[in-house]
Amino acid sequence: MDGVVQLQKQLVDYIASLFHEGFLDEQFNQLQQLQDESNPDFVVEVVSLFFEDSERLLNELAKALEQETIDFRKVDAHVHQFKGSSSSIGAHRVQNVCITFRNYCEEQNVEGVEPWHRCLKCLQQVKHEYSLVRNKLETLFQLEKQIIAAGGSLPAT
Amino acid sequence: MGMSMESQFHVLAVDDSIIDRKLIERLLKTSSYQVTTVDSGTKALEFLGLHEDDQSNTETPSVSPNNHQEVDVNLIITDYCMPGMTGYDLLRKIKESSSLRDIPVVIMSSENVPSRISRCLEEGAEEFFLKPVRLSDVNRLRPHMMKTKLKDPKQDNEENKEESGKPVSRSLEEKEEQQQQHQQQQLHRLPQQQHSNSNKRKALEEGLSPDRTRPRYNGLTTVV
């Protein structure tokens, strides 16, 4: 059972590092607490919904920023949604870049190329943070799967 | 006719975000409530059997042709920011309807805007939760739902009104209800005041909330 114990320790340390580095916040703990024997896949399910929804929002944002005339209210609406969903799963850094993004959208009555550049940059940052946290969470879920496959149980939150 | 009241409470949750619907559903089911989720205010009104044309004229709930039985909802919890009909619009429509206005309504929002909060409370919302909603928030719903079981829908919101024919075992719950009502009335009159005992989660109280073990970061850059 040595292998399982090691995996469990690895998982605990990994999760701790994700919190420490700000990828996840307290809300992720809340999600884990809602998971139990009757809903053993709750966290994976919610996070999967988040991944799907995020891909959709990133596509919408890219489209919106490709337009001749950018509708900043539309951009803001998408970012607002993204901010909300990332907050709901505890994806802290994604949430933060969304907040910054929205601040830029709010100052958009200026003509010219500058606002568009800043928005594009924001979008890049959101994409970047999103793919980082996605990788981290997928790694986390993999670890959990390995533990369960080896007959172990997941550490209590 | 179960003795347990929890199993009979039915909550209608309204949110355009699929993630948030999943979350609120789990939170509510954890508390043993029956849950229906819809993704818009329009669908909520449809589910409640309310149609645009017969809002405040009917005394009895209008039954939608799709429902074969009366829909029994004990509480409506709705997101504020939704495309089309906002949570505030939905709240107003519910309060304007003679058949629905006694159903307690709770608003959720990811944004802490004091004027928004006051407006919702003044319009008749029982609570205003900041997102992400937690189990500690959902635990505060029960007293509001108990009110709908104890109260005669035609009655005004007065204290010390004894219901005839109510079982004696409910007297403890009635006390809780009166306390809650008193608190509600205080909140309605003084929307600006900080209510440390009402546990309304506002950003100002973030660092003070007893049920958090880690400080919450809201809009601050991460310190690594």
Boltz contact constraints between the chains, C-beta under 6 A:
constraints:
  - contact:
      token1: [A, 22]
      token2: [B, 222]
      max_distance: 6.0
  - contact:
      token1: [A, 26]
      token2: [B, 214]
      max_distance: 6.0
  - contact:
      token1: [A, 27]
      token2: [B, 132]
      max_distance: 6.0
  - contact:
      token1: [A, 30]
      token2: [B, 134]
      max_distance: 6.0
  - contact:
      token1: [A, 34]
      token2: [B, 26]
      max_distance: 6.0
  - contact:
      token1: [A, 46]
      token2: [B, 22]
      max_distance: 6.0
  - contact:
      token1: [A, 49]
      token2: [B, 18]
      max_distance: 6.0
  - contact:
      token1: [A, 49]
      token2: [B, 19]
      max_distance: 6.0
  - contact:
      token1: [A, 49]
      token2: [B, 22]
      max_distance: 6.0
  - contact:
      token1: [A, 50]
      token2: [B, 19]
      max_distance: 6.0
  - contact:
      token1: [A, 84]
      token2: [B, 17]
      max_distance: 6.0
  - contact:
      token1: [A, 84]
      token2: [B, 110]
      max_distance: 6.0
  - contact:
      token1: [A, 85]
      token2: [B, 19]
      max_distance: 6.0
  - contact:
      token1: [A, 87]
      token2: [B, 132]
      max_distance: 6.0
  - contact:
      token1: [A, 88]
      token2: [B, 19]
      max_distance: 6.0
  - contact:
      token1: [A, 88]
      token2: [B, 20]
      max_distance: 6.0
  - contact:
      token1: [A, 88]
      token2: [B, 23]
      max_distance: 6.0
  - contact:
      token1: [A, 88]
      token2: [B, 132]
      max_distance: 6.0
  - contact:
      token1: [A, 99]
      token2: [B, 219]
      max_distance: 6.0
